[in-house]
Amino acid sequence: MALNVKYLADADQLLEAGDYSQASERYWGAVAEVLKAIADDRGWRHLTHREVRGTLGRLAEESGDDDLRRLFSIMESLHANFYEDWMQPADVRTHAGDAHRLIEKLLALAA
């Protein structure tokens, strides 16, 4: 999960620098890396976006935490923002907190 830590730090720095589309993609990457690590540890496939989303779904069912689904959908919006750059800066800043919250929840499930 070393990439997760790097991507999250990069995202926070890019956010502070006002590079919202790049920050958005790093937040997505940080979450995706945690999900891929969990999937790998559990022997689940995680090569495609669909499989990463499937990992999230399995974890939400396993934990009973439907907030995981909501937060992951926000991360997908951040991923799209990298390509389209349509999100307002205030939204990216708000969703940065959502990324941190989701990663905390996922790391607790990984332990």
N, C-alpha and C positions, 0 to 999 in steps of 0.2 A: 504493500500500500504506500510505498514511498512516493509514487507519482501523485497520489491523492494529496499528500502534504504539500508537494511542490505546486500542483495546480491550484490548490486553495490559497496558498500564499501569493502566487502570481495573480490570481483573481482579485484578491484584496488590494494589491498594489495597483493593478490596472484600474480598478474602481476608483481608488483615490486619485489617480492621474486623469480620470475622466474618459477613459477608453472603454466605453460601455459595451460595445459589441465584443471586444476581445475578453473583457471581464466575464461577460455572459458565457462565452464558450469555455473558459477555464472553470467556472462554477459547474457547468455541465460535466466537464471532464473529470473534475474531482469526485463528483457523485458517481459517475460511470465507473471510475477506477475502484471505488469501494465495492460497488455491486459486483464487478467482475472478480474481485478478490474473494468475496463471499461465495459467489457461484463456483469459483475454482476450488475453494476449500471443501465445498459440498458435492463436488463432482457434477455440477450442473453446467449445461452448455451456456456460453455467453459470447458467442462470436458476432452476433448481429444485434441491431437495435431491438428487434423483436425479442430476442433471447434475454437481453439485459432487462427489458421491461417485464418479461416473464419472471425473472429473478425477483424483481421488486414485488410483483404480484404474489409470488409464493411466500415471500417474507411477510407481506401484509396479512395474508391468510394465517400463516404460522403464528404471528404475534398478536393478531386481532387488532392491529393498529391501522385503521383505514386512513389516518393522517399521512401515512407513507405514500399512499396513492395520490393524494392531493399535492403533496410536496413534490413528488416525482413529475407530475404534470406541469408544475411550475418550472422544473428544471428543463423539461422538453421545450417550454416556451423560451427559456434562456438560450437553449441550443438553436432554436429557429432565429432568435434575435441576432445571433452571430452572422447569419446569412442575409437577413433582411434589414437589420438595424432600425427597427420600427418602435422599439420600446422607449418610453420616456425615462430619463435618468433616474427620477424618483422611484420608478417601478423596479429598475435594476438594483438600486440600493436596497429597496425593501426585500427583493427576492434574494439578495446576497445573504440576508439573515435567514431566509428559508433554506438556502443551501447549507449553511452552517448547522441549522437545526436538523435537517435530514441526515447529514453526515453523522452527527452525534447519535441519532437514533439507529442508524445502520451499524455504526461501530459497536454499539451496545448489543446488537443482535449477532455480531461477528464473534464476540467474546465467548 
